[in-house]
Amino acid sequence: MQLLGTIQAGFASPAEEDAADIISLEEFLLGDKEASYMLRVQGDSMKEAGILDGDLVVFERTAACRPGDIVVALIEDGYTLKYLRQESGRFYLEAANPQYPILYPKDGQILGIVTGSMRSYK
């Protein structure tokens, strides 16, 4: 896919239609191709992070998760998408919607980090 340039999301700026570069979505969204997967989001627990019901997220299986990352975790009820947080040395999962409770994952339940999201407007 051709990267055409940048566009202002605030005040308008003069448009230039010179091709800036060629970029693949794979290159842009994937770190480790072999450890990357897509999931379709169901629900609204991450809406304030801009991840909505029906979006696709790309996640990478990795143990290198840090507080502040959006992670994929396996909890008692199944898989979930949440922020990884830490307080007093203890990790917890926080939704980006105040209607959802804080969850405390067990060791090995964090599967990886979200590296990107996509939404179709059609």
N, C-alpha and C positions, 0 to 999 in steps of 0.2 A: 504494500500500500504506500502511496506517495504522501509524504508529509509536506503540505503546502506552505506552512508557516505558522504564525501565531495569530490569535484573535483576542481582542479585548472583551472581557465579560463585564466591564464597567462602562466607562465612556468610550465612544467610538474613536477609532484611529484610522488613518489612511490605510487602505487595503493594498497589499502587494500580492500579485499572483505569480510569483516566481517559485518554482519548486525548490524547497529548502533541502530536502533529503529524501531518501527512500528508507522506510522503517517497517519492519514486520511486527505484527501484533505479538508474535511469539517472542521476538527479541525484546520488545518493550515490557511484556508482562511476566516472562519466565526467567527465573534464575537458573535453577537446575531442572532441565526439561524432563529428565527421567523421574523426578520426584514431584512433579507438578500435576495438578488435577483441577477440574472445574466442578463446581456445585451450583445448583439453582437454589436461590434463597427462598424460603417459605416463612412468612411471618414478618413482624415489624419491630423486633427487638433491637435492630441496629439502624433504625430510620434516622436518628440524629447524627449518625456517622455517614449518612448519605447512601446507605445500602438498603434498598427497598425490596419488598416482596416481588418475586419474579426476576430479580437481577441475577446475573451469573457472577460468581466470585472465583478467582484463581487462587489456589492455595498450594504451598509447597510443604511437603512432609519434611520436618526438621525438628531437631531438639533445641536449636538455637533460638528460642523464643525469649523475648524480653518484655518487661512490663511496658505497657503502652501499645504493644502489637495487637492487632486483631487476629484472633486465633480460631482454629477449628479444634474443638474438644469433644471427647466422648464422655458423656455423663450417664447417670442411671437411666434417664429417659431417652437417650439416643445422642445423636450428634448435634452440636450447637455452635453458633458463631458469636463470639463475644470479645470484649477487650480483656487482655490479661493485665491484672493489677497486682500490686504487692504492698502489704502493710505489715510492719513489725515482723518481717521475714516470712510471712505467710502469703501464698498466692491465692488469688480469687478471680472469678470471672464476672465482669460487669457489662450489662447491656447498655446500649446507647438509646435507651428509652426508660424513663424512670418507673414505668409500670411493671417492670420485671425485677425479680429479686436477684440478689447477689448469690453466686454459686461458688462452692469451694471444691475444686477438682482434687482428685487423688493423684498420686504419682503415676506417670505414664498416660494420663488422660489427655494431655495436650498433644495433638497430632501434628500441628504445623501452623504456619502463619499465612495470612491472606496477603497476596502480593498485588492484587488488582481486582477491579470489578467492572462489569459491563452492563449496559442497559440498551435495549432496542426501543425505539420510539415508533415502530411500525406495528 
